[in-house]
Amino acid sequence: MKGQLLFNEKLIKYTSWRVGGPAERLYIPFDKEDLCEFIKSLPSLEPVFWIGLGSNLLVRDGGIKGTVINTKGRLKVMRLVDETTVYAEVGAPCALVARFCAEQGLIGAEFLAGIPGTMGGALKMNAGAFGGETWGIVSQVEVIDSVGHTSIRTSSDYVVNYRSVKSDRSEWFLSCSLKLQKGNAVESQQKIKALLERRAQTQPTNQPSCGSVFKNPDGDFAARLIEASGLKGYSVGGARVSEKHANFIVNTGNATAAEIEYLIAYVQSKVKELHGVDLKTEVCMVGEVDSIVSSQVSLLHPEKFGRVVVLMGGTAAERAVSLRSGAAVYEALIRKGVDAIAIDVTSSPIEALNGLKVDRVFNIIHGRGGEDGVLQGVLEALGIPYTGSRVLASALTMDKLRTKLCWQGYGLVTPKWFLLKDEHDLDACIEKLGFPVIVKPAQEGSSIGMSKANSRDELQKALQVALEYRCDVYAESWVTGKEYTVAILNDQALPVIHVQTPNTFYDYEAKYNATTTQYHCPSGLSEEQEQFIKNLAVTASQVVGAKGWARVDVFIDDLGQYQLIEINTVPGMTDHSLVPMAAKQSGIDFEELVWRVLETSLE
């Protein structure tokens, strides 16, 4: 190829907003023919995105996956086809096309001087300025498909509306033919000059922006509505609503894409609240979110959550732990400026929420009634967003046996087990598993009701203890080895914790009361082992559909085998809890951790 292929190229210098993460691959073609050959060489399913001057475009801080084609300074050929027709390639800046047409003594394209982009972008969105629209002067276009085949289309092949061009074909524009009228070249050039002067007087052309952010609603102007909402000059970090023209958001020097996107959403919400108008964006927002950058932006704006109710307590065996977790979460939210209230659920969650203004729920009820899909189902029926996993994943992961079946079906290793319905199952269990074993209630957490058994008598006693919790009971082969736990936050594993206790196993006392339990973070594993166990935990959580946050417990047995034990989808948040410990190791303090978990309710 004659063009230039770059990898992980930062897109800041390719966008008019001067923000954006890297392109996985960026191709700058030599000319149109070179571009066609390049497209032919791409894999059939390769994602492709085009950038001209990068106006009317917001590239998120995480960048763009796949291949980005940049036509800035390329594909800019312009020529006179006949007395009234001008040919222009998609990389030609609209302002230069306007001047070229005027120099040829053709009128009708002067408005293009007010569009701060290339002809490719103007064709894609039917860009307009000063009363003119691109597709009002287009007679035909040249396009290319994903396999490199070129075609000629006419305007009748597209559905063209205000700032919208739609087609049932997957094609990209290469060039266009503009049908104009003969006129006075001097008058046309003077008109362009006047339009540019008007633009400089009314728009912030000396600051990085994308052009107009919002479409004008029917019978009104977006700028008027934004100004009437008192938002001129409103800032989020380095992003600001322009004092010169309220439909422009400018980068004052150090804005991130996340700040700009947040400001766009904030403007929309305020205009809706004050004027009842849904502002639609002109700007194209693409790419991956950088969770760290987005979180930093969100920390400045707790109002986006509305009224947050922290539900804690419940009626299950883990009530005491939940109350401690809930108090810690509530206090962290208050310190962050979130409008939060704490509710101790002692009966029905519907009764607990009755009469309250609730925008979202931070669920910190451990165990049955809060972690098993029941509360999640209630909240979904009420239309209230909430933190953590949804109904099915919550119900599944609360049941340790069914979770183990899912993991086994996926090929993940978990200790052997035997379902104990009553004392008649003891001998069959012993025959299958031998000793020692650990007996567990299948639908309880925090190691509640769990006992180790080394003999038939101990197994019988352990069964009776577990049956008191009125759920399925099973025995599991005792695993000798080292115990680890992995916190998951938005499908990302936090640092692994190695848990050591002098108790028989990591029971309720060791988890919440003992001072002899040791937590090692860093875990002491090799870098390779640490990454393996992280990947295993993420896979285990994804297999059962967990969302938002979770904690996965894993043993490495004496033979070096990694064995999954269980998963918690509403982990503890007390001073002894493991998720805050892992978060702290990765530089996330408790308040920020609570904030990030709450952000999962925004999805």
N, C-alpha and C positions, 0 to 999 in steps of 0.2 A: 504494500500500500504506500501511496505517496504522502498520506496524512500522518498525523502524530497521535500515537496511542499512549495515554498516561494512566497510571494506576494509583488509586487512593488519592486522587487529586482534589484538594480543597476547592470548594465551589464559591467561597466568599468573593473571590475576584471575578467570578463569572455572573454574579447576580447584582441587579441595581440596588438592592437593599443592603448589599455587602454583608450578608449572613448566609449560613448554610454549611452543613457537614460535607464530607468528601464523597466524590463519585467513586464507586468501585472500579469502574473503567471510564475514561473520558476519551472520545475520539474527536480530533479536529481535522476534518477532511481537507484535502488539497483543493478539490473542485467538485463539481456535481458528479462527474463521471467516477472520480475516486470514491465518492460517498456511495454511489450505487454498488460499486464492487465490494466495498466494505460491508454493506448491509447483506449482500449475497453470501458473505463469508460467515455471518453470525449463526450460532446454533438456533434451531427453529423456535425454541421456547425462551430465548434470551429476552429479558425485559429491556426495552429501549425507551429513553426519554430524550427529548430535544430541547436545547436551550439556544436562544439567539442572543439578544442583549441582556437576557435575564430579568426583564421588567415584567410586571404583573405576575410575579412568581415568588413563592416563599418555599425555600428548601429547608427542611427541618434540620436540627443540629446533628442528627444521627446519619445524615447523608442519604444517598440514593444507591440502592442495590441494582446491579446489572450494568448496562452501558448507557452513558450519556453522550449524545452527539451535540457538539457545540459549533454553531455556524457563524459565530461572531468574527467578522473580518473575512469570512469565506462565503461562497455562494452568493455573491453580491453583484452579479452581472445584471446590467440594465441596458436595454436597447429599444430603439423605435422599430416596431414591426411593420406598421403602415401609417398612414396619415393620422390616425386617431387611436392607435393601439400601442401600448408600452408593455414590454416583457420585463419582468423583474424576478430574480431568484429570491428564495426565502431568507437568505442572510443579509439582504439589502436593508439598511435602516429605513424606516418609514419616512423620516425627515428628508433623507437623500432622494428617495423616490419622488417625494413631493416637488423638490427642487428640479430634479431631472425632467419631470413632466412639464413644469413651467418653462424650463429652457427650450423645450420642443414646441412651445406655443400651444400647449394643451391645458385645458382647464377642467376642474372637477376633482382633482386629487389634492388640492391645497390643504384640506383638513388633516391629511396624513402627517403634516409637519407637527401636529400636536400630539402625536402618538409616540411615546418614548420606547419603541421597540422595533423589531424587524418585521418584514412582511410575513414571515412564517407565523409569528405569534398573532399578528393582525388577522391573518386568514383563519387561524384556529378558533379565535373567540369573537370574530366580527367586531374588531376594535373600532372605536370611533372617537371623534373629538370635534368640538365646535359645530355640531349638527350634522356631520357626515359620518358614514359607516363604510367599512372596507368592502363588504360584499355588494354595496350599491354600485360599485364601478368594476367588479370582477366579471369578465366574460368567460374565462376558462382557467383551469388549474392543471398543473402536472403533478402527479402523485406517484408514490412508490409504496409497494407492500412489503411485508416482512421477509419475502424471499427474493427481493430485489427486482420485481417486475414493475415497470412503469406504465402509466396510463394517463389519458387526458380525460378530465371531467369538466362538465359545465355546472353552472350554478343550480340548475334544475336537479342535479344529483344530490343536493344537500337541503336539509331543512334549516333555514337561516332565520334567526330571531335576534332580539336585542342581546348582545354579548353572548350569543350561543350559535354554534354551528354543529349540526349532527349529521351523521352518515351511518348506514348499516354496514359499511366496509371498514376494515382495519387498515388504514393507509395513512401516509404522512405526505405533507405538501413539499414539493421541490421548487416550484415556480408558479407564477400566475401571469395572466394577460389582463391588463386593465383597459377598459373601453372608455375613452374620454371624448371631449369635444374640442374643436379648434377654437382658439381664442387669442387674446392679447398677452404675450409673454411678460411684458413689463407689468401689466396690471396683476397678473397671476403672481409674479414674484413679490410685488408690493403687498398683496393679500397675505402671502406666506409670512412676510416680515411682520405684518401687523398681528397675525395670529401668534407668532413666536413671542412678540413683545407682550401680548395679552397673557400668554402662558406664564412668562417670567414674572409678570405683575401679580398674578392670582395664584400661582402654584409654587411650592418650595423646591424649585429646580436646583438650588445650591446645596441640598441635603439628600443623602441616599434614601430613596423611596421606591415603591413599585409602580407609581402612578395611582390612579383612583383605586381604593380598596373595595368599595361597595357599589353595587348597582343602584341606580336611582329608582325608587319605587314609583309606581304609576301615579302621575300627577304631582310628584313632589321631588325633592332633591335630598340625597343622602347627607350631603354636607350641612344642609339647613337643619335636619333632624338631629344630627350629632352636635352641632353648635347649640341648638335649643335645649339639649340635654346637659349643657354645661361641661362638655368634655374637651373643648379646645384646650390644648396644653396638658391634658391628662397623660401621665407617664406610668409606664411599668418598666423599671430598670432603665435601659437605654433606649426604649421605644416610646415615642410620644405622638399624640394626635397633634398634627401641625396647627400652629396658631394662624397660619396664613390661609390654609384651606383644610377644613375639618374632615374631608374625605381622603386625606393623605395621612399616613402614619410614617414618620421619619425615624431613621436611625441617627441618634444624636452623637454616635461615635463608638459605642461599645455594646450595642444591643445584641441579643441572641434571638434566634428564630423562635424559641419558646416564649420569650417576652413579647415578641410581636404577635404571635398566635394568641397568647393570653389576652393581650390588649384588644385584638379583633373581637374575641368572644365577649369581652367585657363591654365594649361599645354596643354590640348587638343586644346584650341583655339589658343595658340601661335604656336604649332606644325603645325596646319592646316594653319595658316596664313603664316608661314615661309617656310613650306615644302610641303604644299598641301596634307598632309596625315591625315586621320581620325584615331586617336588612339582609340581603343576599350579597355574598362576596363576588367580586370580579376576579380577585386574585386566585391563582391556582396554588394550592398547598400540597406539596409532595414530600416524599422521603420518610425516613425513620425518625422516631422520637428518641432523643438522648435522655434517658430516665434521670440521670444525675442533674443535667441542666434544667430539665422540666421541674424537678423537685425543688431546686434552688429558687426558681421563679414562684412556684406555688407557696413557698414558705412566707412570701410577702403578702399573700392574699387569702386569709382564712375565710373571707366572706363567701368564697365560691362554694363552700360546703353547706351554707345555710344553717338551719338548726339541727344539731347532731345530738341524738339520744344515745347514751351509752347504756346498753342493756347488760345487766350483771346479775349474779345470784342464781336464780332458778331454783328448782326443787330437787335436782339430782344430787348424787353423793358428793359431787365436786363443788357444791355451793360455796363452801368457805373459801376455797381457792379462787373461785370466780369473783367473789366480793373483793378480795385483795387485788386481783388483776384489774377489775373494773375501777377501783379507786385510783390506782396508779395511772390508768389510761385517761380517766376523766381529768385528773390534775394536770397531766401533760397537755391535754387539749386546751384547758383554760389558760395555761401558761403561754400557749401559742396563739391566743386570741380567738380561738374558735368558740362560737356560740353553742356551748354544750351543756346538757343536763344529764344527771346520772339517775337511773331508775333501777331499783332492786325489784326484780320480778319474783313475786312470791306465789303467783298462781298462773293465770292465763296472760300471755304477752299482749293479747288484744285488749284485755282490761288495763294492763299497764300503760298502753299507748292511748287509751281512750281519752279524747278531749285535748290531746297535746298537738301542737304544731310540730310536725316532724318532716324534715327534708331528707334525712338519711339516718341510718342506725350503725353504730359501732357495736358489733356483737362480740361480747366477751363472756358469754354464758358457756361454761365447759360442760361436756357430757350430754346426757339425754335431755331433750327439750330445747337445747340451744345449739348443739353440734351435730344433731342427727337428721337434719332436714325439716323438722317440724317448724321451728321458728322461721327458717328460710321460706318455707311454704306460706306461712302467715304473712310475712313481709311482702312476698311477691303478690299475694292476693290483694294486699292493701296498696300495692304500687309504691312501696318504699324501698329505695336503694339501700344496700347493706354491704358490710365488709365480708370478705372471705368467700368460701366455695358456695356453689348453688345447691339446689335441693337434692338432686340425684347424687352428686359427689359427696355431700354431707352425710346423706343416709348410708351410702356405701362405706365410707371410711370410718363411720362410727361403729360399724360391724367388723370386728377384726377378722372373723372367719371369712366373710365374703371378700374382704380386701385381700386376704392371702390367696383366695381362689383366683382373683383377677391377676395378681402378680404371677402366680404359677402359670396361668394361661398365657401370659406374655413371655414366659421363660425366665422370670426372675426367681432367685432362690430365697426361700423362707423356711424356717424350721418345720419339721414334720409335726402333725397334730392329730388329735382324735377327739371327736365330739362326745361329750359325756352328758347323757340325759338323766341317768340315775345310777344307783349303785350296781345295777346289773351290767353296766358297761365297763366296770373297773378291770376285770380280768382281760377282756379283749384289748383294752387300752394298754395294759402292762405288756401283753404279748406283742403289740405293735411297736410301742415306744421304749419299753424298758424303763429304767430309772437312771438318773433323776429326771423329773419332769417339773414343769411349772403349770399350775392350774389358773385359768383366767376367766372372768366373766367377759363375754364377747362384746358387750355394749357398754363397758365402763372404761374410764380413763384414769390418769394419775395413779396407776398401779393399784387402784382400789379393788379389794376382794381377791388379790393374787396371792398364791402360796406355793412354796416349793415342796415337793414330795419326794422322799427317798425310799418309801416303802408303801405297801398296800394300805396300812392303817393311816399313814400320813396323806395318801391320795384320797382316802375316804373322807377324812376331815377337811381337806382342801376343797373337795367337791361340795360339802355341806356349807362351807363359808361362801363359796362363789354363788351357790344357788340362792342365797339370801338376797341377791341383787336382781332376782326375777328376770333373767335373760338367759340366752344360750351360754353354756359353759363348755370349755374345751381344755384338754391337756396338750402341752407343747413340749417337744424335746428340749431338755436343758442344754443351752449353748455355753460352752466354756471358751472364753476368749476375752477380747476387749470390746467395750461398748462405746459407740459413738453416736452422736446426734447431729443432724444437718438441718438448719433452718432454711426455708425457701421463701424468698420474697420476689413476687412477680416473675416466677420461673427462673430466678437466679439463686444459686446456692451461696449462702454466707459461709464464713470460715467454719470448719468442722471442729466440734468439741469432743474431747475424750473424757468420759465420765468414769470416775472411780469411787467406790464406796466400800467401807468395811462391813456394811450390812450384807445379808445373804444375797440380796439383789437390790436394784435401784427402786426401792419401794416408796410409799407415800412419805414416810418419815425421812428417808434420805433426800427426797425431792424438796420438801418444804420446811423441815424443822432442823435437821441435823447440821452440825457445824463440822462434821468429819468428812463429808462428801467433798471430793476434789474434782475440779473442772479444769481441764488443760486446753487452753486455746491461745496459741497454736496447739494443734492436736498431737504433735510429735511424729506424725506420719511423714513419709517422704513426699516430695512434691507430686510424684506420679500417683502414689496411693491417695493423697488428698484429692487430686482431681478426679480420680476414678470414683471415689465414694461420693463426691459432689454430683458427678454425672449420674450415678446410680440413683441418688436421692431425687434428683430432678425428674428422671425417667419414671421412678416409682410414683411420684405425685401426679405426673401427667397421665399415666396409665389409668388412674382412678378418677381423673377429671378435676383434681383440686385446682383452685384458683386463688389468686391474691397472695395468700401466705399459708404456710404449713410448717410442720416439723416432722422429719423422718428419722426413726431410730434404726440403727444398723449395728450388727455385731460382726467382727472379724474373728472367726473361730480359730482354734489352735492349729488347724490345717491351712489357714490362710484364706478360707472361704468367706466371702461377703454374704451375710444373711440378713434380709430385711425382717424387722420385727413388727413395727406398726407405724401409722401416720396419724398425726393430730392436725385437724384443720382449724381449730380455735386454740392455739397454744397458750400456755400461761404467760402472764406479763407481771409476775411478782418480782421481788428482789432476788429470788432464788431461780428465776426462770431462765431458760436456755436461749430463747430467741433474742432477748435483749443483750445477752452476753456475747453471742456471735455477732450481732450487729455492731456492738461497741468495738469489737476487734477489727471490723472493717471500716471504722471511722464514723459510724452512724450512732449518735447518742439516742437516748430513750425517747425524747420528744420528737426527734426526726423520724424514728422508727414508727411511732404511733401515727405520725402524719402520713407516712408512706402507706401504712396499712389502710388508713382512712381513704386515701386516694383510690384504692381499689374499688370503693363504692361508686366512683364516678363512671366506671365502665358500664 
